[in-house]
Amino acid sequence: MLVQRVALHSAPSYAVVEESAIAGVLRQLSGDDLRQKLNVAFRQMERQQPALADFVSDELSEIPGAPIQAMAYFLYVMVYLSFEASCGRGLHVIGKAEIEAALSRLVLDGQMRSETCGEASFSEDAIASSQPALMRLINQELDRAAAESHDVDRLLEGLLVLVLALTESVTPTC
């Protein structure tokens, strides 16, 4: 049995966002006035998770082009709402330090995997094994954007940091 050095580990079961929570969020966002619903949800994020909202704003400002930026806004808010729906009371407030720690762990994991695992192992896969429903939806949207010739690498990195930071912020009271 090969033991790989990695910096990311499986999420505890209480921190996994279930398909039903995502489906509920997608129902909540469906219909008319999607932009208004996203804006209301983002304002909620600003009140409840200010550092996370700042991170999302910074990430969005780095994405060129209105179509991919709109999709990114949708995905960032959808991920946040999915964690809220799944873990509401168990989701503690994330500070800038936790976001930076998630980014550092993601970078370290990528370095460790490239040194020990070769090209067939990616940090994205580790996060997807912990948050399969969430990453399935994210990957579907990113695949659609990539098919339209949009560069989605920067967006994927930001979403991985968001998913990792939110996953790590969930407590067992969820």
C-alpha positions as CSV (number, residue, x, y, z in Angstrom):
1,M,0.0,0.0,0.0
2,L,1.4,3.4,-1.0
3,V,1.1,6.2,1.5
4,Q,1.0,9.6,-0.1
5,R,2.0,12.8,1.7
6,V,-0.8,15.3,1.3
7,A,-2.0,18.4,3.2
8,L,-5.7,17.9,2.6
9,H,-7.7,15.2,4.4
10,S,-11.3,14.0,4.1
11,A,-14.0,16.2,5.6
12,P,-15.9,14.9,8.6
13,S,-19.4,13.6,7.7
14,Y,-21.0,16.5,9.5
15,A,-19.3,19.0,7.2
16,V,-20.3,17.3,3.9
17,V,-22.9,19.3,1.9
18,E,-25.6,16.9,0.7
19,E,-27.2,16.9,-2.7
20,S,-30.5,17.8,-1.1
21,A,-29.1,21.1,0.4
22,I,-27.8,22.0,-3.0
23,A,-31.1,21.2,-4.7
24,G,-32.9,23.4,-2.2
25,V,-30.6,26.3,-2.9
26,L,-31.0,25.9,-6.6
27,R,-34.8,25.9,-6.2
28,Q,-34.4,29.0,-4.0
29,L,-32.4,30.7,-6.8
30,S,-34.6,29.6,-9.6
31,G,-37.2,31.7,-11.3
32,D,-37.2,35.4,-12.1
33,D,-34.8,37.9,-10.7
34,L,-31.8,35.6,-10.2
35,R,-29.5,38.7,-9.9
36,Q,-31.7,40.2,-7.2
37,K,-31.7,36.8,-5.3
38,L,-27.9,36.5,-5.6
39,N,-27.5,40.1,-4.4
40,V,-29.7,39.5,-1.3
41,A,-27.7,36.3,-0.5
42,F,-24.4,38.2,-1.0
43,R,-25.6,40.9,1.4
44,Q,-26.4,38.1,3.9
45,M,-22.9,36.8,3.4
46,E,-21.5,40.3,4.1
47,R,-23.4,40.4,7.4
48,Q,-22.7,36.8,8.5
49,Q,-19.3,36.1,7.0
50,P,-17.6,39.5,6.2
51,A,-14.1,38.1,5.5
52,L,-15.6,35.5,3.2
53,A,-17.6,38.2,1.4
54,D,-14.4,40.3,1.0
55,F,-12.6,37.3,-0.4
56,V,-15.3,36.7,-2.9
57,S,-15.4,40.3,-3.9
58,D,-11.6,40.3,-4.4
59,E,-11.8,37.1,-6.5
60,L,-14.6,38.4,-8.6
61,S,-12.6,41.6,-9.4
62,E,-9.8,39.5,-10.8
63,I,-12.1,37.7,-13.3
64,P,-12.2,39.3,-16.8
65,G,-15.3,39.3,-18.8
66,A,-19.0,39.7,-17.8
67,P,-20.2,36.2,-18.7
68,I,-17.6,34.3,-16.6
69,Q,-17.9,36.9,-13.8
70,A,-21.6,36.4,-13.7
71,M,-21.2,32.6,-13.5
72,A,-18.5,33.0,-10.8
73,Y,-20.8,35.2,-8.8
74,F,-23.5,32.6,-9.0
75,L,-21.1,29.8,-8.0
76,Y,-19.6,31.6,-5.1
77,V,-23.0,32.6,-3.7
78,M,-24.4,29.1,-4.4
79,V,-21.5,27.4,-2.5
80,Y,-22.1,29.7,0.5
81,L,-25.8,29.2,0.5
82,S,-25.3,25.4,0.3
83,F,-23.2,25.4,3.4
84,E,-25.7,27.7,5.2
85,A,-28.5,25.3,4.2
86,S,-26.6,22.2,5.2
87,C,-24.8,23.4,8.3
88,G,-26.4,26.8,9.4
89,R,-25.8,26.8,13.1
90,G,-22.6,24.6,12.8
91,L,-20.9,27.1,10.5
92,H,-18.7,29.4,12.5
93,V,-17.6,32.8,11.3
94,I,-14.5,32.6,9.0
95,G,-11.8,35.2,9.4
96,K,-9.2,36.4,7.0
97,A,-6.7,34.1,8.7
98,E,-8.8,31.0,8.0
99,I,-9.1,32.0,4.4
100,E,-5.4,32.5,4.1
101,A,-4.8,29.1,5.9
102,A,-7.1,27.4,3.4
103,L,-5.2,28.9,0.5
104,S,-1.9,27.9,2.1
105,R,-3.1,24.4,2.6
106,L,-4.3,24.2,-0.9
107,V,-0.9,25.4,-2.3
108,L,1.0,23.1,0.1
109,D,-1.1,20.1,-0.9
110,G,-0.5,20.9,-4.6
111,Q,3.3,21.0,-4.0
112,M,3.2,17.8,-2.0
113,R,1.2,16.0,-4.6
114,S,3.5,17.2,-7.4
115,E,6.5,15.9,-5.5
116,T,5.2,12.6,-4.3
117,C,2.2,11.6,-6.4
118,G,3.1,12.5,-10.0
119,E,0.7,14.1,-12.4
120,A,-2.3,11.9,-11.6
121,S,-3.2,13.4,-8.3
122,F,-4.8,16.8,-7.8
123,S,-6.0,18.8,-4.8
124,E,-9.3,19.3,-6.6
125,D,-9.8,15.6,-6.5
126,A,-9.2,15.5,-2.7
127,I,-11.7,18.2,-2.2
128,A,-14.2,16.5,-4.6
129,S,-13.9,13.3,-2.5
130,S,-14.9,15.3,0.6
131,Q,-17.6,17.4,-1.1
132,P,-18.8,15.3,-4.1
133,A,-22.1,16.9,-4.7
134,L,-20.8,20.5,-4.5
135,M,-17.8,19.8,-6.7
136,R,-19.9,17.9,-9.2
137,L,-22.0,21.0,-9.7
138,I,-19.0,23.3,-9.8
139,N,-17.2,21.1,-12.3
140,Q,-20.3,21.0,-14.5
141,E,-20.5,24.8,-14.6
142,L,-16.8,25.2,-15.2
143,D,-16.9,22.6,-18.0
144,R,-19.7,24.5,-19.7
145,A,-17.7,27.8,-19.4
146,A,-14.5,26.1,-20.7
147,A,-16.4,24.8,-23.7
148,E,-17.2,28.5,-24.4
149,S,-13.5,29.3,-24.4
150,H,-13.4,30.9,-21.0
151,D,-10.3,30.4,-18.8
152,V,-11.7,28.9,-15.6
153,D,-8.4,28.1,-13.8
154,R,-8.4,31.2,-11.6
155,L,-12.1,30.7,-10.8
156,L,-11.6,27.1,-9.8
157,E,-8.7,28.1,-7.5
158,G,-10.9,30.6,-5.7
159,L,-13.8,28.1,-5.4
160,L,-11.5,25.5,-4.0
161,V,-10.3,27.9,-1.3
162,L,-14.0,28.8,-0.6
163,V,-15.1,25.2,-0.3
164,L,-12.1,24.3,1.8
165,A,-12.5,27.2,4.2
166,L,-16.2,26.6,4.6
167,T,-15.7,22.8,5.1
168,E,-13.1,23.5,7.8
169,S,-15.4,26.0,9.5
170,V,-18.2,23.5,10.2
171,T,-18.5,22.3,13.8
172,P,-20.2,19.0,14.9
173,T,-23.4,20.9,15.9
174,C,-24.4,21.0,12.3
